[in-house]
Amino acid sequence: QVQLVESGGGLVQAGGSLRLSCAASGSIFSANVMGWYRQAPGKQRELVARITSGGRIIYADSVKDRFTISRDNAKNTVYLQMNSLKPEDTAVYYCIYSSDEAAYWGQGTQVTVSS
């Protein structure tokens, strides 16, 4: 089992910044992928960014050049620095941890960007 604890969501004006954190604990595999998805009201959950334990990164086109994902393997923690936020970034952001064993989701953290 793996537990994920997210933090850092909130309300921000358009153009502002937020930083999300997600700490994993439990049965952590050294080879894993951690990342962030988001789900806006009435829409499907979509990938925002993900990073492997080896440092390979994928971003959604909609957040490239604005968001930066990073991780601290020693702390089993992944971060999402979100800059130049837009109202369309408003969603519940979910952390994900996945390995050969299973995938686990965080409880979600609300990000609201006002215009």
Backbone as JSON Lines, residues from 0, in Angstrom:
{"i":0,"aa":"Q","n":[0.83,-1.19,0.0],"ca":[0.0,0.0,0.0],"c":[0.88,1.25,0.0]}
{"i":1,"aa":"V","n":[0.39,2.27,-0.66],"ca":[1.07,3.56,-0.72],"c":[0.06,4.63,-0.35]}
{"i":2,"aa":"Q","n":[0.47,5.54,0.5],"ca":[-0.38,6.66,0.88],"c":[0.21,7.94,0.29]}
{"i":3,"aa":"L","n":[-0.67,8.79,-0.21],"ca":[-0.26,10.06,-0.82],"c":[-0.92,11.21,-0.07]}
{"i":4,"aa":"V","n":[-0.13,12.19,0.31],"ca":[-0.65,13.38,0.99],"c":[-0.29,14.6,0.17]}
{"i":5,"aa":"E","n":[-1.33,15.29,-0.3],"ca":[-1.16,16.47,-1.14],"c":[-1.32,17.74,-0.32]}
{"i":6,"aa":"S","n":[-0.67,18.8,-0.79],"ca":[-0.85,20.1,-0.17],"c":[-0.54,21.18,-1.2]}
{"i":7,"aa":"G","n":[-1.01,22.39,-0.91],"ca":[-0.61,23.53,-1.71],"c":[-1.67,24.14,-2.6]}
{"i":8,"aa":"G","n":[-2.86,23.57,-2.65],"ca":[-3.9,24.17,-3.48],"c":[-4.42,25.45,-2.85]}
{"i":9,"aa":"G","n":[-5.32,26.12,-3.57],"ca":[-5.9,27.34,-3.04],"c":[-6.48,28.21,-4.13]}
{"i":10,"aa":"L","n":[-6.76,29.45,-3.74],"ca":[-7.34,30.44,-4.64],"c":[-6.28,31.46,-5.01]}
{"i":11,"aa":"V","n":[-6.18,31.75,-6.31],"ca":[-5.18,32.7,-6.78],"c":[-5.77,33.47,-7.96]}
{"i":12,"aa":"Q","n":[-5.29,34.67,-8.14],"ca":[-5.73,35.47,-9.3],"c":[-5.0,35.01,-10.56]}
{"i":13,"aa":"A","n":[-5.62,35.26,-11.69],"ca":[-4.98,34.94,-12.97],"c":[-3.62,35.62,-13.05]}
{"i":14,"aa":"G","n":[-2.65,34.86,-13.55],"ca":[-1.28,35.35,-13.62],"c":[-0.44,35.0,-12.4]}
{"i":15,"aa":"G","n":[-1.09,34.51,-11.38],"ca":[-0.39,34.17,-10.15],"c":[0.24,32.79,-10.2]}
{"i":16,"aa":"S","n":[0.77,32.38,-9.05],"ca":[1.49,31.11,-8.95],"c":[1.04,30.33,-7.73]}
{"i":17,"aa":"L","n":[1.14,29.02,-7.85],"ca":[0.92,28.11,-6.74],"c":[1.91,26.95,-6.86]}
{"i":18,"aa":"R","n":[2.22,26.33,-5.74],"ca":[3.08,25.16,-5.73],"c":[2.38,24.03,-5.0]}
{"i":19,"aa":"L","n":[2.2,22.92,-5.7],"ca":[1.61,21.72,-5.11],"c":[2.7,20.75,-4.7]}
{"i":20,"aa":"S","n":[2.45,20.05,-3.6],"ca":[3.36,19.01,-3.14],"c":[2.58,17.73,-2.9]}
{"i":21,"aa":"C","n":[3.24,16.61,-3.08],"ca":[2.62,15.31,-2.83],"c":[3.69,14.38,-2.27]}
{"i":22,"aa":"A","n":[3.47,13.95,-1.04],"ca":[4.42,13.05,-0.38],"c":[3.87,11.64,-0.34]}
{"i":23,"aa":"A","n":[4.66,10.7,-0.79],"ca":[4.27,9.29,-0.8],"c":[4.93,8.56,0.36]}
{"i":24,"aa":"S","n":[4.19,7.65,0.96],"ca":[4.75,6.82,2.03],"c":[4.18,5.41,1.91]}
{"i":25,"aa":"G","n":[4.87,4.46,2.55],"ca":[4.41,3.08,2.49],"c":[5.39,2.23,1.69]}
{"i":26,"aa":"S","n":[4.84,1.32,0.92],"ca":[5.65,0.37,0.14],"c":[6.06,0.99,-1.19]}
{"i":27,"aa":"I","n":[7.11,1.8,-1.14],"ca":[7.56,2.56,-2.31],"c":[8.55,1.71,-3.11]}
{"i":28,"aa":"F","n":[8.28,1.55,-4.4],"ca":[9.21,0.89,-5.3],"c":[10.22,1.94,-5.79]}
{"i":29,"aa":"S","n":[11.47,1.55,-5.92],"ca":[12.49,2.51,-6.36],"c":[12.2,3.0,-7.79]}
{"i":30,"aa":"A","n":[11.66,2.13,-8.62],"ca":[11.29,2.52,-9.98],"c":[9.81,2.86,-9.99]}
{"i":31,"aa":"N","n":[9.5,4.11,-10.16],"ca":[8.09,4.52,-10.13],"c":[7.89,5.78,-10.94]}
{"i":32,"aa":"V","n":[6.66,6.11,-11.13],"ca":[6.28,7.35,-11.8],"c":[5.36,8.11,-10.85]}
{"i":33,"aa":"M","n":[5.61,9.38,-10.67],"ca":[4.71,10.23,-9.9],"c":[4.28,11.4,-10.78]}
{"i":34,"aa":"G","n":[3.11,11.9,-10.51],"ca":[2.65,12.98,-11.35],"c":[1.36,13.59,-10.86]}
{"i":35,"aa":"W","n":[0.8,14.43,-11.73],"ca":[-0.41,15.17,-11.41],"c":[-1.4,15.07,-12.56]}
{"i":36,"aa":"Y","n":[-2.64,14.83,-12.18],"ca":[-3.77,14.93,-13.09],"c":[-4.7,15.99,-12.54]}
{"i":37,"aa":"R","n":[-5.62,16.44,-13.36],"ca":[-6.62,17.39,-12.88],"c":[-7.97,17.09,-13.5]}
{"i":38,"aa":"Q","n":[-9.0,17.51,-12.79],"ca":[-10.36,17.31,-13.27],"c":[-11.19,18.54,-12.97]}
{"i":39,"aa":"A","n":[-11.64,19.17,-14.03],"ca":[-12.51,20.33,-13.91],"c":[-13.96,19.86,-13.91]}
{"i":40,"aa":"P","n":[-14.88,20.66,-13.36],"ca":[-16.3,20.26,-13.33],"c":[-16.83,19.93,-14.72]}
{"i":41,"aa":"G","n":[-17.45,18.77,-14.85],"ca":[-18.03,18.36,-16.11],"c":[-17.05,17.84,-17.13]}
{"i":42,"aa":"K","n":[-15.79,17.71,-16.74],"ca":[-14.78,17.25,-17.68],"c":[-14.1,15.99,-17.17]}
{"i":43,"aa":"Q","n":[-13.44,15.29,-18.08],"ca":[-12.7,14.09,-17.69],"c":[-11.39,14.46,-17.02]}
{"i":44,"aa":"R","n":[-10.9,13.55,-16.2],"ca":[-9.59,13.75,-15.58],"c":[-8.54,13.7,-16.67]}
{"i":45,"aa":"E","n":[-7.58,14.63,-16.61],"ca":[-6.55,14.7,-17.64],"c":[-5.17,14.82,-17.02]}
{"i":46,"aa":"L","n":[-4.18,14.33,-17.76],"ca":[-2.8,14.42,-17.31],"c":[-2.34,15.87,-17.35]}
{"i":47,"aa":"V","n":[-1.65,16.28,-16.29],"ca":[-0.99,17.58,-16.27],"c":[0.51,17.4,-16.52]}
{"i":48,"aa":"A","n":[1.14,16.57,-15.71],"ca":[2.56,16.3,-15.86],"c":[2.91,15.06,-15.05]}
{"i":49,"aa":"R","n":[3.96,14.37,-15.48],"ca":[4.43,13.22,-14.71],"c":[5.93,13.13,-14.87]}
{"i":50,"aa":"I","n":[6.57,12.49,-13.88],"ca":[8.02,12.38,-13.86],"c":[8.39,11.01,-13.31]}
{"i":51,"aa":"T","n":[9.33,10.34,-13.98],"ca":[9.77,9.04,-13.52],"c":[10.82,9.2,-12.44]}
{"i":52,"aa":"S","n":[11.11,8.11,-11.74],"ca":[12.16,8.16,-10.73],"c":[13.52,8.45,-11.36]}
{"i":53,"aa":"G","n":[13.64,8.19,-12.66],"ca":[14.88,8.51,-13.38],"c":[14.92,9.92,-13.94]}
{"i":54,"aa":"G","n":[13.81,10.64,-13.79],"ca":[13.79,12.04,-14.18],"c":[13.18,12.36,-15.54]}
{"i":55,"aa":"R","n":[12.6,11.37,-16.2],"ca":[11.94,11.65,-17.48],"c":[10.59,12.33,-17.22]}
{"i":56,"aa":"I","n":[10.31,13.37,-17.99],"ca":[9.14,14.23,-17.76],"c":[8.26,14.3,-18.99]}
{"i":57,"aa":"I","n":[6.96,14.32,-18.73],"ca":[5.97,14.58,-19.77],"c":[5.03,15.66,-19.25]}
{"i":58,"aa":"Y","n":[4.73,16.65,-20.11],"ca":[3.77,17.7,-19.79],"c":[2.61,17.66,-20.77]}
{"i":59,"aa":"A","n":[1.45,18.05,-20.3],"ca":[0.35,18.32,-21.21],"c":[0.69,19.59,-21.99]}
{"i":60,"aa":"D","n":[0.27,19.64,-23.24],"ca":[0.57,20.82,-24.06],"c":[0.03,22.1,-23.43]}
{"i":61,"aa":"S","n":[-1.09,22.0,-22.73],"ca":[-1.74,23.19,-22.18],"c":[-0.96,23.83,-21.04]}
{"i":62,"aa":"V","n":[0.01,23.11,-20.46],"ca":[0.74,23.67,-19.33],"c":[2.23,23.84,-19.6]}
{"i":63,"aa":"K","n":[2.66,23.39,-20.77],"ca":[4.09,23.54,-21.1],"c":[4.49,25.0,-21.0]}
{"i":64,"aa":"D","n":[5.68,25.25,-20.52],"ca":[6.26,26.59,-20.37],"c":[5.64,27.39,-19.24]}
{"i":65,"aa":"R","n":[4.64,26.82,-18.54],"ca":[4.04,27.52,-17.39],"c":[4.21,26.71,-16.1]}
{"i":66,"aa":"F","n":[4.12,25.38,-16.22],"ca":[4.21,24.51,-15.06],"c":[5.54,23.76,-15.09]}
{"i":67,"aa":"T","n":[6.07,23.47,-13.91],"ca":[7.29,22.7,-13.79],"c":[7.11,21.6,-12.74]}
{"i":68,"aa":"I","n":[7.35,20.37,-13.16],"ca":[7.27,19.24,-12.23],"c":[8.67,18.86,-11.81]}
{"i":69,"aa":"S","n":[8.81,18.49,-10.55],"ca":[10.1,18.03,-10.02],"c":[9.85,17.03,-8.92]}
{"i":70,"aa":"R","n":[10.9,16.36,-8.49],"ca":[10.72,15.39,-7.42],"c":[11.99,15.27,-6.6]}
{"i":71,"aa":"D","n":[11.79,14.86,-5.35],"ca":[12.88,14.57,-4.44],"c":[12.75,13.09,-4.09]}
{"i":72,"aa":"N","n":[13.58,12.27,-4.7],"ca":[13.46,10.83,-4.49],"c":[13.75,10.43,-3.05]}
{"i":73,"aa":"A","n":[14.62,11.15,-2.39],"ca":[14.94,10.83,-1.0],"c":[13.73,11.03,-0.09]}
{"i":74,"aa":"K","n":[12.86,11.97,-0.47],"ca":[11.65,12.26,0.32],"c":[10.4,11.66,-0.29]}
{"i":75,"aa":"N","n":[10.56,10.96,-1.43],"ca":[9.39,10.4,-2.13],"c":[8.31,11.45,-2.34]}
{"i":76,"aa":"T","n":[8.74,12.62,-2.76],"ca":[7.83,13.76,-2.9],"c":[7.94,14.33,-4.31]}
{"i":77,"aa":"V","n":[6.78,14.67,-4.87],"ca":[6.73,15.31,-6.17],"c":[6.12,16.7,-6.0]}
{"i":78,"aa":"Y","n":[6.59,17.63,-6.79],"ca":[6.16,19.02,-6.71],"c":[5.64,19.47,-8.07]}
{"i":79,"aa":"L","n":[4.72,20.4,-8.05],"ca":[4.25,21.03,-9.28],"c":[4.23,22.54,-9.06]}
{"i":80,"aa":"Q","n":[5.17,23.22,-9.69],"ca":[5.21,24.67,-9.65],"c":[4.36,25.19,-10.8]}
{"i":81,"aa":"M","n":[3.33,25.95,-10.47],"ca":[2.4,26.44,-11.48],"c":[2.5,27.96,-11.54]}
{"i":82,"aa":"N","n":[2.96,28.46,-12.66],"ca":[3.1,29.89,-12.89],"c":[2.14,30.35,-13.98]}
{"i":83,"aa":"S","n":[1.94,31.64,-14.05],"ca":[1.07,32.23,-15.09],"c":[-0.27,31.5,-15.15]}
{"i":84,"aa":"L","n":[-0.86,31.3,-14.0],"ca":[-2.11,30.54,-13.93],"c":[-3.23,31.25,-14.66]}
{"i":85,"aa":"K","n":[-4.1,30.45,-15.28],"ca":[-5.24,30.94,-16.04],"c":[-6.53,30.4,-15.42]}
{"i":86,"aa":"P","n":[-7.64,31.08,-15.64],"ca":[-8.91,30.56,-15.11],"c":[-9.19,29.13,-15.57]}
{"i":87,"aa":"E","n":[-8.76,28.77,-16.76],"ca":[-8.99,27.42,-17.26],"c":[-8.14,26.36,-16.56]}
{"i":88,"aa":"D","n":[-7.23,26.78,-15.71],"ca":[-6.47,25.83,-14.88],"c":[-7.25,25.42,-13.64]}
{"i":89,"aa":"T","n":[-8.39,26.05,-13.4],"ca":[-9.22,25.72,-12.24],"c":[-9.68,24.27,-12.32]}
{"i":90,"aa":"A","n":[-9.39,23.52,-11.27],"ca":[-9.72,22.09,-11.24],"c":[-9.31,21.51,-9.89]}
{"i":91,"aa":"V","n":[-9.72,20.29,-9.66],"ca":[-9.15,19.51,-8.56],"c":[-7.93,18.79,-9.11]}
{"i":92,"aa":"Y","n":[-6.81,18.97,-8.45],"ca":[-5.56,18.37,-8.88],"c":[-5.28,17.13,-8.04]}
{"i":93,"aa":"Y","n":[-5.02,16.03,-8.72],"ca":[-4.79,14.75,-8.07],"c":[-3.35,14.29,-8.3]}
{"i":94,"aa":"C","n":[-2.71,13.88,-7.23],"ca":[-1.4,13.27,-7.32],"c":[-1.56,11.79,-7.63]}
{"i":95,"aa":"I","n":[-0.64,11.25,-8.4],"ca":[-0.64,9.81,-8.69],"c":[0.75,9.25,-8.5]}
{"i":96,"aa":"Y","n":[0.77,8.06,-7.94],"ca":[2.0,7.27,-7.83],"c":[1.72,5.94,-8.52]}
{"i":97,"aa":"S","n":[2.64,5.51,-9.39],"ca":[2.45,4.21,-10.03],"c":[3.77,3.48,-10.16]}
{"i":98,"aa":"S","n":[3.67,2.17,-10.05],"ca":[4.83,1.3,-10.21],"c":[4.35,0.01,-10.87]}
{"i":99,"aa":"D","n":[5.23,-0.95,-10.98],"ca":[4.83,-2.25,-11.54],"c":[3.78,-2.93,-10.66]}
{"i":100,"aa":"E","n":[3.73,-2.53,-9.41],"ca":[2.82,-3.18,-8.46],"c":[1.4,-2.65,-8.57]}
{"i":101,"aa":"A","n":[1.22,-1.35,-8.62],"ca":[-0.12,-0.76,-8.64],"c":[-0.02,0.75,-8.83]}
{"i":102,"aa":"A","n":[-1.18,1.37,-8.95],"ca":[-1.26,2.84,-9.01],"c":[-2.13,3.33,-7.86]}
{"i":103,"aa":"Y","n":[-1.75,4.47,-7.31],"ca":[-2.47,5.05,-6.19],"c":[-2.72,6.53,-6.46]}
{"i":104,"aa":"W","n":[-3.88,7.0,-5.98],"ca":[-4.26,8.4,-6.16],"c":[-4.32,9.11,-4.82]}
{"i":105,"aa":"G","n":[-4.0,10.4,-4.84],"ca":[-4.22,11.23,-3.69],"c":[-5.68,11.64,-3.6]}
{"i":106,"aa":"Q","n":[-6.0,12.37,-2.53],"ca":[-7.4,12.75,-2.3],"c":[-7.82,13.95,-3.14]}
{"i":107,"aa":"G","n":[-6.87,14.64,-3.7],"ca":[-7.16,15.8,-4.54],"c":[-7.06,17.1,-3.76]}
{"i":108,"aa":"T","n":[-6.62,18.13,-4.45],"ca":[-6.54,19.46,-3.86],"c":[-7.1,20.47,-4.86]}
{"i":109,"aa":"Q","n":[-7.93,21.37,-4.37],"ca":[-8.61,22.32,-5.25],"c":[-7.7,23.47,-5.61]}
{"i":110,"aa":"V","n":[-7.64,23.77,-6.88],"ca":[-6.96,24.97,-7.39],"c":[-8.01,25.81,-8.11]}
{"i":111,"aa":"T","n":[-8.17,27.04,-7.65],"ca":[-9.14,27.96,-8.25],"c":[-8.41,29.21,-8.69]}
{"i":112,"aa":"V","n":[-8.56,29.55,-9.97],"ca":[-7.92,30.73,-10.53],"c":[-9.01,31.72,-10.93]}
{"i":113,"aa":"S","n":[-9.01,32.87,-10.3],"ca":[-10.03,33.87,-10.6],"c":[-9.55,34.82,-11.68]}
{"i":114,"aa":"S","n":[-10.5,35.3,-12.47],"ca":[-10.13,36.2,-13.58],"c":[-10.15,37.65,-13.14]}
